[in-house]
Amino acid sequence: MLKRSVFVESIPAILWGPPSGDVYIFVHGKMSRKEDAEAFARIAADKKHQVISFDLPGHGERKTGKAECTVQDGVHDLSIIGDFVKHKWNNVSLFGCSLGAYFSLAAYQDLEFAKCLFLSPILDMEHLIKNTMKLFNVSEESLKEKGEIPTPTGDTLSWQYYAYVKEHPILKWENKTHILYGSNDNLTERSIVDDFSTRFHVDLEVLENGEHHFHTREQLEFLDKWLRRNA
């Protein structure tokens, strides 16, 4: 697979595939990295698309950097990548996985894409944070007072993050979009996916008994077929 390491400003990235006028921005999820775009890049290359993937803050080559994987820093970086890409390719598409899909929705509401593919997307971050707060008996008042509260899962609840999410709801998404969702997704409820798909006229495909993280042989085979059909 042809690939080339590049920097977009200070963001480490990989450009996959031979030169083309068409490109996908690949936004990975939590605990992932830019190299994980390879399988998707091979499928995209078969359809004459290049792919640009990059490390989100706190991931890959940026684990030791100052930036954290907050929605604020994520939106900042995705905006840099978006500006870079739209001046170099004729047609730009988007792939977002999990947290990467949410960052994409937050950053790219005013950008026009040829096509968007979302795998196990987080579509309502406010609801997800509220669920986490409820699980660990954290009130809005205590979170606001303390600023940050660590949880037993290793994640930290942040008032700054939560306040940003509340102040920036996803109200606009006008791009042709396909979503692949597992019916046993433990981060995004089916009702949220259905509501989003109806509001924004999204093509939704559901893998029964699929999970948030597609990792079994059956799930990966289903994902491969879905990508080849829709990319």
ChimeraX commands (.cxc) that place a marker at each C-alpha (Angstrom):
marker #1 position 0.00,0.00,0.00 radius 0.5
marker #1 position 1.50,3.30,-1.11 radius 0.5
marker #1 position 1.73,5.72,1.80 radius 0.5
marker #1 position 3.61,8.87,2.69 radius 0.5
marker #1 position 4.14,10.49,6.08 radius 0.5
marker #1 position 3.33,14.20,6.13 radius 0.5
marker #1 position 2.79,16.97,8.65 radius 0.5
marker #1 position -0.23,19.26,8.39 radius 0.5
marker #1 position 1.11,22.18,10.37 radius 0.5
marker #1 position 2.23,20.27,13.50 radius 0.5
marker #1 position -0.19,17.35,13.09 radius 0.5
marker #1 position 1.44,14.03,12.04 radius 0.5
marker #1 position -0.51,12.43,9.22 radius 0.5
marker #1 position -0.31,9.73,6.55 radius 0.5
marker #1 position -1.39,10.14,2.94 radius 0.5
marker #1 position -2.48,6.80,1.52 radius 0.5
marker #1 position -2.80,5.70,-2.11 radius 0.5
marker #1 position -1.65,6.95,-5.52 radius 0.5
marker #1 position -2.42,10.53,-6.61 radius 0.5
marker #1 position -6.11,11.24,-7.20 radius 0.5
marker #1 position -8.51,14.14,-7.33 radius 0.5
marker #1 position -10.64,12.42,-4.66 radius 0.5
marker #1 position -9.74,11.99,-1.00 radius 0.5
marker #1 position -11.23,10.77,2.28 radius 0.5
marker #1 position -10.46,12.45,5.58 radius 0.5
marker #1 position -10.14,9.54,8.05 radius 0.5
marker #1 position -10.88,10.46,11.68 radius 0.5
marker #1 position -10.09,7.62,14.05 radius 0.5
marker #1 position -11.71,6.89,17.41 radius 0.5
marker #1 position -10.46,6.78,20.97 radius 0.5
marker #1 position -7.43,4.56,21.66 radius 0.5
marker #1 position -6.68,4.36,17.92 radius 0.5
marker #1 position -4.13,6.08,15.65 radius 0.5
marker #1 position -3.55,7.20,12.09 radius 0.5
marker #1 position -1.98,3.87,11.04 radius 0.5
marker #1 position -5.30,2.13,11.69 radius 0.5
marker #1 position -6.65,3.66,8.48 radius 0.5
marker #1 position -4.79,1.13,6.34 radius 0.5
marker #1 position -7.64,-1.37,5.81 radius 0.5
marker #1 position -10.02,1.41,4.85 radius 0.5
marker #1 position -7.38,3.04,2.65 radius 0.5
marker #1 position -7.02,-0.17,0.63 radius 0.5
marker #1 position -10.75,-0.21,-0.06 radius 0.5
marker #1 position -10.75,3.50,-0.93 radius 0.5
marker #1 position -7.78,3.03,-3.28 radius 0.5
marker #1 position -9.75,0.39,-5.21 radius 0.5
marker #1 position -12.27,3.17,-5.87 radius 0.5
marker #1 position -9.58,5.70,-6.87 radius 0.5
marker #1 position -9.69,7.67,-3.62 radius 0.5
marker #1 position -6.73,8.73,-1.57 radius 0.5
marker #1 position -7.03,8.82,2.23 radius 0.5
marker #1 position -5.47,11.19,4.73 radius 0.5
marker #1 position -5.38,9.98,8.33 radius 0.5
marker #1 position -3.89,11.79,11.31 radius 0.5
marker #1 position -3.33,11.36,15.03 radius 0.5
marker #1 position -5.87,13.01,17.28 radius 0.5
marker #1 position -4.44,14.82,20.33 radius 0.5
marker #1 position -3.11,12.32,22.89 radius 0.5
marker #1 position -2.93,9.49,20.35 radius 0.5
marker #1 position -0.23,7.88,18.21 radius 0.5
marker #1 position 2.78,10.14,17.83 radius 0.5
marker #1 position 1.01,12.76,19.95 radius 0.5
marker #1 position 0.70,10.77,23.18 radius 0.5
marker #1 position 3.35,12.91,24.84 radius 0.5
marker #1 position 2.12,16.23,23.43 radius 0.5
marker #1 position 0.52,19.04,25.40 radius 0.5
marker #1 position -2.84,18.91,23.60 radius 0.5
marker #1 position -5.49,16.66,25.13 radius 0.5
marker #1 position -8.20,14.73,23.35 radius 0.5
marker #1 position -10.94,17.19,24.18 radius 0.5
marker #1 position -13.68,18.26,21.83 radius 0.5
marker #1 position -12.14,21.74,21.75 radius 0.5
marker #1 position -8.72,20.45,20.63 radius 0.5
marker #1 position -10.33,17.91,18.33 radius 0.5
marker #1 position -12.38,20.56,16.53 radius 0.5
marker #1 position -9.29,22.76,16.26 radius 0.5
marker #1 position -7.26,19.99,14.62 radius 0.5
marker #1 position -10.04,18.81,12.32 radius 0.5
marker #1 position -10.47,22.39,11.11 radius 0.5
marker #1 position -6.76,22.51,10.22 radius 0.5
marker #1 position -7.03,19.22,8.33 radius 0.5
marker #1 position -10.20,20.37,6.57 radius 0.5
marker #1 position -8.59,23.60,5.37 radius 0.5
marker #1 position -5.55,21.69,4.13 radius 0.5
marker #1 position -7.58,19.12,2.21 radius 0.5
marker #1 position -10.13,21.38,0.54 radius 0.5
marker #1 position -7.37,23.33,-1.22 radius 0.5
marker #1 position -5.61,20.25,-2.59 radius 0.5
marker #1 position -8.37,17.88,-3.76 radius 0.5
marker #1 position -11.41,18.34,-5.99 radius 0.5
marker #1 position -13.73,16.00,-4.10 radius 0.5
marker #1 position -13.50,15.42,-0.37 radius 0.5
marker #1 position -15.28,12.64,1.55 radius 0.5
marker #1 position -15.22,11.75,5.23 radius 0.5
marker #1 position -14.85,8.64,7.37 radius 0.5
marker #1 position -15.36,8.96,11.13 radius 0.5
marker #1 position -15.32,6.26,13.78 radius 0.5
marker #1 position -16.88,6.60,17.24 radius 0.5
marker #1 position -15.40,9.72,18.89 radius 0.5
marker #1 position -13.93,10.70,15.53 radius 0.5
marker #1 position -17.44,10.86,14.09 radius 0.5
marker #1 position -18.56,13.18,16.89 radius 0.5
marker #1 position -15.54,15.45,16.41 radius 0.5
marker #1 position -16.37,15.51,12.68 radius 0.5
marker #1 position -19.96,16.53,13.34 radius 0.5
marker #1 position -18.77,19.28,15.67 radius 0.5
marker #1 position -16.05,20.59,13.34 radius 0.5
marker #1 position -17.52,20.16,9.86 radius 0.5
marker #1 position -21.14,21.32,10.04 radius 0.5
marker #1 position -20.45,23.96,7.40 radius 0.5
marker #1 position -18.22,21.85,5.15 radius 0.5
marker #1 position -19.53,20.10,2.05 radius 0.5
marker #1 position -18.50,16.48,1.50 radius 0.5
marker #1 position -19.11,14.20,-1.46 radius 0.5
marker #1 position -19.94,11.39,0.98 radius 0.5
marker #1 position -19.67,10.59,4.70 radius 0.5
marker #1 position -19.26,7.20,6.35 radius 0.5
marker #1 position -19.71,6.88,10.13 radius 0.5
marker #1 position -18.88,3.67,12.01 radius 0.5
marker #1 position -20.38,3.33,15.52 radius 0.5
marker #1 position -20.69,7.11,15.77 radius 0.5
marker #1 position -21.16,9.04,18.99 radius 0.5
marker #1 position -23.99,11.36,17.98 radius 0.5
marker #1 position -25.09,12.96,21.26 radius 0.5
marker #1 position -22.10,13.67,23.50 radius 0.5
marker #1 position -24.15,15.57,26.06 radius 0.5
marker #1 position -26.35,12.53,26.60 radius 0.5
marker #1 position -23.30,10.25,26.87 radius 0.5
marker #1 position -21.66,12.49,29.47 radius 0.5
marker #1 position -24.89,12.70,31.46 radius 0.5
marker #1 position -25.10,8.90,31.45 radius 0.5
marker #1 position -21.54,8.73,32.81 radius 0.5
marker #1 position -22.32,11.31,35.47 radius 0.5
marker #1 position -25.40,9.37,36.52 radius 0.5
marker #1 position -23.45,6.10,36.63 radius 0.5
marker #1 position -20.90,7.55,39.05 radius 0.5
marker #1 position -23.32,9.78,41.01 radius 0.5
marker #1 position -21.78,13.05,39.81 radius 0.5
marker #1 position -24.06,16.09,39.73 radius 0.5
marker #1 position -23.67,19.09,37.43 radius 0.5
marker #1 position -23.13,21.25,40.50 radius 0.5
marker #1 position -20.27,19.15,41.84 radius 0.5
marker #1 position -18.64,18.87,38.41 radius 0.5
marker #1 position -18.83,22.63,37.92 radius 0.5
marker #1 position -17.41,23.22,41.39 radius 0.5
marker #1 position -14.51,20.78,41.10 radius 0.5
marker #1 position -13.77,21.28,37.39 radius 0.5
marker #1 position -12.62,17.70,36.87 radius 0.5
marker #1 position -13.65,14.42,38.50 radius 0.5
marker #1 position -11.79,11.15,37.75 radius 0.5
marker #1 position -13.94,8.04,37.27 radius 0.5
marker #1 position -13.18,4.36,38.05 radius 0.5
marker #1 position -12.92,3.66,34.30 radius 0.5
marker #1 position -9.83,5.85,34.01 radius 0.5
marker #1 position -11.66,8.65,32.20 radius 0.5
marker #1 position -12.04,12.09,33.73 radius 0.5
marker #1 position -15.26,14.08,33.68 radius 0.5
marker #1 position -14.52,17.70,32.78 radius 0.5
marker #1 position -16.82,20.66,33.32 radius 0.5
marker #1 position -15.09,22.59,30.52 radius 0.5
marker #1 position -15.68,19.72,28.09 radius 0.5
marker #1 position -19.29,19.26,29.22 radius 0.5
marker #1 position -20.06,22.99,29.00 radius 0.5
marker #1 position -18.64,23.17,25.46 radius 0.5
marker #1 position -20.76,20.23,24.37 radius 0.5
marker #1 position -23.92,21.78,25.83 radius 0.5
marker #1 position -23.20,25.10,24.13 radius 0.5
marker #1 position -22.45,23.52,20.71 radius 0.5
marker #1 position -25.21,20.99,19.90 radius 0.5
marker #1 position -25.25,19.29,16.50 radius 0.5
marker #1 position -28.07,21.16,14.76 radius 0.5
marker #1 position -26.91,20.98,11.15 radius 0.5
marker #1 position -25.68,18.14,8.95 radius 0.5
marker #1 position -26.48,18.35,5.26 radius 0.5
marker #1 position -24.07,15.80,3.79 radius 0.5
marker #1 position -24.96,12.47,2.23 radius 0.5
marker #1 position -24.15,10.08,5.06 radius 0.5
marker #1 position -24.10,6.34,5.71 radius 0.5
marker #1 position -23.98,4.96,9.26 radius 0.5
marker #1 position -23.07,1.44,10.34 radius 0.5
marker #1 position -24.27,0.71,13.88 radius 0.5
marker #1 position -24.21,-2.37,16.10 radius 0.5
marker #1 position -27.46,-3.12,17.91 radius 0.5
marker #1 position -25.53,-3.83,21.15 radius 0.5
marker #1 position -23.60,-0.56,21.07 radius 0.5
marker #1 position -23.07,0.40,24.72 radius 0.5
marker #1 position -22.25,4.08,24.09 radius 0.5
marker #1 position -25.02,5.24,21.77 radius 0.5
marker #1 position -28.60,4.07,22.20 radius 0.5
marker #1 position -30.62,2.95,19.19 radius 0.5
marker #1 position -33.16,5.74,19.74 radius 0.5
marker #1 position -30.40,8.36,19.34 radius 0.5
marker #1 position -29.18,6.80,16.09 radius 0.5
marker #1 position -32.72,6.54,14.75 radius 0.5
marker #1 position -33.48,10.15,15.65 radius 0.5
marker #1 position -30.27,11.43,14.05 radius 0.5
marker #1 position -30.88,9.38,10.91 radius 0.5
marker #1 position -34.42,10.72,10.56 radius 0.5
marker #1 position -33.52,14.36,11.23 radius 0.5
marker #1 position -30.62,14.42,8.78 radius 0.5
marker #1 position -31.87,11.89,6.19 radius 0.5
marker #1 position -29.06,9.44,6.84 radius 0.5
marker #1 position -28.80,5.91,5.45 radius 0.5
marker #1 position -28.61,3.67,8.54 radius 0.5
marker #1 position -27.53,0.04,8.51 radius 0.5
marker #1 position -27.73,-2.00,11.72 radius 0.5
marker #1 position -25.76,-5.14,12.47 radius 0.5
marker #1 position -27.85,-7.17,14.89 radius 0.5
marker #1 position -25.80,-8.19,17.93 radius 0.5
marker #1 position -22.98,-5.94,16.72 radius 0.5
marker #1 position -21.01,-4.01,19.35 radius 0.5
marker #1 position -19.59,-0.51,19.52 radius 0.5
marker #1 position -16.16,-1.91,18.71 radius 0.5
marker #1 position -16.32,-4.08,15.59 radius 0.5
marker #1 position -13.73,-6.77,16.33 radius 0.5
marker #1 position -15.10,-10.30,15.82 radius 0.5
marker #1 position -14.66,-12.11,12.52 radius 0.5
marker #1 position -18.36,-11.75,11.71 radius 0.5
marker #1 position -18.39,-8.05,12.57 radius 0.5
marker #1 position -15.25,-7.31,10.54 radius 0.5
marker #1 position -16.59,-9.20,7.52 radius 0.5
marker #1 position -19.83,-7.23,7.73 radius 0.5
marker #1 position -17.87,-3.97,8.03 radius 0.5
marker #1 position -15.72,-4.84,5.02 radius 0.5
marker #1 position -18.79,-5.51,2.85 radius 0.5
marker #1 position -20.46,-2.31,4.07 radius 0.5
marker #1 position -17.38,-0.24,3.23 radius 0.5
marker #1 position -16.97,-1.77,-0.21 radius 0.5
marker #1 position -20.63,-1.12,-0.96 radius 0.5
marker #1 position -20.69,2.49,0.23 radius 0.5
marker #1 position -17.20,3.99,-0.05 radius 0.5
marker link #1:1,2 radius 0.2
marker link #1:2,3 radius 0.2
marker link #1:3,4 radius 0.2
marker link #1:4,5 radius 0.2
marker link #1:5,6 radius 0.2
marker link #1:6,7 radius 0.2
marker link #1:7,8 radius 0.2
marker link #1:8,9 radius 0.2
marker link #1:9,10 radius 0.2
marker link #1:10,11 radius 0.2
marker link #1:11,12 radius 0.2
marker link #1:12,13 radius 0.2
marker link #1:13,14 radius 0.2
marker link #1:14,15 radius 0.2
marker link #1:15,16 radius 0.2
marker link #1:16,17 radius 0.2
marker link #1:17,18 radius 0.2
marker link #1:18,19 radius 0.2
marker link #1:19,20 radius 0.2
marker link #1:20,21 radius 0.2
marker link #1:21,22 radius 0.2
marker link #1:22,23 radius 0.2
marker link #1:23,24 radius 0.2
marker link #1:24,25 radius 0.2
marker link #1:25,26 radius 0.2
marker link #1:26,27 radius 0.2
marker link #1:27,28 radius 0.2
marker link #1:28,29 radius 0.2
marker link #1:29,30 radius 0.2
marker link #1:30,31 radius 0.2
marker link #1:31,32 radius 0.2
marker link #1:32,33 radius 0.2
marker link #1:33,34 radius 0.2
marker link #1:34,35 radius 0.2
marker link #1:35,36 radius 0.2
marker link #1:36,37 radius 0.2
marker link #1:37,38 radius 0.2
marker link #1:38,39 radius 0.2
marker link #1:39,40 radius 0.2
marker link #1:40,41 radius 0.2
marker link #1:41,42 radius 0.2
marker link #1:42,43 radius 0.2
marker link #1:43,44 radius 0.2
marker link #1:44,45 radius 0.2
marker link #1:45,46 radius 0.2
marker link #1:46,47 radius 0.2
marker link #1:47,48 radius 0.2
marker link #1:48,49 radius 0.2
marker link #1:49,50 radius 0.2
marker link #1:50,51 radius 0.2
marker link #1:51,52 radius 0.2
marker link #1:52,53 radius 0.2
marker link #1:53,54 radius 0.2
marker link #1:54,55 radius 0.2
marker link #1:55,56 radius 0.2
marker link #1:56,57 radius 0.2
marker link #1:57,58 radius 0.2
marker link #1:58,59 radius 0.2
marker link #1:59,60 radius 0.2
marker link #1:60,61 radius 0.2
marker link #1:61,62 radius 0.2
marker link #1:62,63 radius 0.2
marker link #1:63,64 radius 0.2
marker link #1:64,65 radius 0.2
marker link #1:65,66 radius 0.2
marker link #1:66,67 radius 0.2
marker link #1:67,68 radius 0.2
marker link #1:68,69 radius 0.2
marker link #1:69,70 radius 0.2
marker link #1:70,71 radius 0.2
marker link #1:71,72 radius 0.2
marker link #1:72,73 radius 0.2
marker link #1:73,74 radius 0.2
marker link #1:74,75 radius 0.2
marker link #1:75,76 radius 0.2
marker link #1:76,77 radius 0.2
marker link #1:77,78 radius 0.2
marker link #1:78,79 radius 0.2
marker link #1:79,80 radius 0.2
marker link #1:80,81 radius 0.2
marker link #1:81,82 radius 0.2
marker link #1:82,83 radius 0.2
marker link #1:83,84 radius 0.2
marker link #1:84,85 radius 0.2
marker link #1:85,86 radius 0.2
marker link #1:86,87 radius 0.2
marker link #1:87,88 radius 0.2
marker link #1:88,89 radius 0.2
marker link #1:89,90 radius 0.2
marker link #1:90,91 radius 0.2
marker link #1:91,92 radius 0.2
marker link #1:92,93 radius 0.2
marker link #1:93,94 radius 0.2
marker link #1:94,95 radius 0.2
marker link #1:95,96 radius 0.2
marker link #1:96,97 radius 0.2
marker link #1:97,98 radius 0.2
marker link #1:98,99 radius 0.2
marker link #1:99,100 radius 0.2
marker link #1:100,101 radius 0.2
marker link #1:101,102 radius 0.2
marker link #1:102,103 radius 0.2
marker link #1:103,104 radius 0.2
marker link #1:104,105 radius 0.2
marker link #1:105,106 radius 0.2
marker link #1:106,107 radius 0.2
marker link #1:107,108 radius 0.2
marker link #1:108,109 radius 0.2
marker link #1:109,110 radius 0.2
marker link #1:110,111 radius 0.2
marker link #1:111,112 radius 0.2
marker link #1:112,113 radius 0.2
marker link #1:113,114 radius 0.2
marker link #1:114,115 radius 0.2
marker link #1:115,116 radius 0.2
marker link #1:116,117 radius 0.2
marker link #1:117,118 radius 0.2
marker link #1:118,119 radius 0.2
marker link #1:119,120 radius 0.2
marker link #1:120,121 radius 0.2
marker link #1:121,122 radius 0.2
marker link #1:122,123 radius 0.2
marker link #1:123,124 radius 0.2
marker link #1:124,125 radius 0.2
marker link #1:125,126 radius 0.2
marker link #1:126,127 radius 0.2
marker link #1:127,128 radius 0.2
marker link #1:128,129 radius 0.2
marker link #1:129,130 radius 0.2
marker link #1:130,131 radius 0.2
marker link #1:131,132 radius 0.2
marker link #1:132,133 radius 0.2
marker link #1:133,134 radius 0.2
marker link #1:134,135 radius 0.2
marker link #1:135,136 radius 0.2
marker link #1:136,137 radius 0.2
marker link #1:137,138 radius 0.2
marker link #1:138,139 radius 0.2
marker link #1:139,140 radius 0.2
marker link #1:140,141 radius 0.2
marker link #1:141,142 radius 0.2
marker link #1:142,143 radius 0.2
marker link #1:143,144 radius 0.2
marker link #1:144,145 radius 0.2
marker link #1:145,146 radius 0.2
marker link #1:146,147 radius 0.2
marker link #1:147,148 radius 0.2
marker link #1:148,149 radius 0.2
marker link #1:149,150 radius 0.2
marker link #1:150,151 radius 0.2
marker link #1:151,152 radius 0.2
marker link #1:152,153 radius 0.2
marker link #1:153,154 radius 0.2
marker link #1:154,155 radius 0.2
marker link #1:155,156 radius 0.2
marker link #1:156,157 radius 0.2
marker link #1:157,158 radius 0.2
marker link #1:158,159 radius 0.2
marker link #1:159,160 radius 0.2
marker link #1:160,161 radius 0.2
marker link #1:161,162 radius 0.2
marker link #1:162,163 radius 0.2
marker link #1:163,164 radius 0.2
marker link #1:164,165 radius 0.2
marker link #1:165,166 radius 0.2
marker link #1:166,167 radius 0.2
marker link #1:167,168 radius 0.2
marker link #1:168,169 radius 0.2
marker link #1:169,170 radius 0.2
marker link #1:170,171 radius 0.2
marker link #1:171,172 radius 0.2
marker link #1:172,173 radius 0.2
marker link #1:173,174 radius 0.2
marker link #1:174,175 radius 0.2
marker link #1:175,176 radius 0.2
marker link #1:176,177 radius 0.2
marker link #1:177,178 radius 0.2
marker link #1:178,179 radius 0.2
marker link #1:179,180 radius 0.2
marker link #1:180,181 radius 0.2
marker link #1:181,182 radius 0.2
marker link #1:182,183 radius 0.2
marker link #1:183,184 radius 0.2
marker link #1:184,185 radius 0.2
marker link #1:185,186 radius 0.2
marker link #1:186,187 radius 0.2
marker link #1:187,188 radius 0.2
marker link #1:188,189 radius 0.2
marker link #1:189,190 radius 0.2
marker link #1:190,191 radius 0.2
marker link #1:191,192 radius 0.2
marker link #1:192,193 radius 0.2
marker link #1:193,194 radius 0.2
marker link #1:194,195 radius 0.2
marker link #1:195,196 radius 0.2
marker link #1:196,197 radius 0.2
marker link #1:197,198 radius 0.2
marker link #1:198,199 radius 0.2
marker link #1:199,200 radius 0.2
marker link #1:200,201 radius 0.2
marker link #1:201,202 radius 0.2
marker link #1:202,203 radius 0.2
marker link #1:203,204 radius 0.2
marker link #1:204,205 radius 0.2
marker link #1:205,206 radius 0.2
marker link #1:206,207 radius 0.2
marker link #1:207,208 radius 0.2
marker link #1:208,209 radius 0.2
marker link #1:209,210 radius 0.2
marker link #1:210,211 radius 0.2
marker link #1:211,212 radius 0.2
marker link #1:212,213 radius 0.2
marker link #1:213,214 radius 0.2
marker link #1:214,215 radius 0.2
marker link #1:215,216 radius 0.2
marker link #1:216,217 radius 0.2
marker link #1:217,218 radius 0.2
marker link #1:218,219 radius 0.2
marker link #1:219,220 radius 0.2
marker link #1:220,221 radius 0.2
marker link #1:221,222 radius 0.2
marker link #1:222,223 radius 0.2
marker link #1:223,224 radius 0.2
marker link #1:224,225 radius 0.2
marker link #1:225,226 radius 0.2
marker link #1:226,227 radius 0.2
marker link #1:227,228 radius 0.2
marker link #1:228,229 radius 0.2
marker link #1:229,230 radius 0.2
marker link #1:230,231 radius 0.2
view
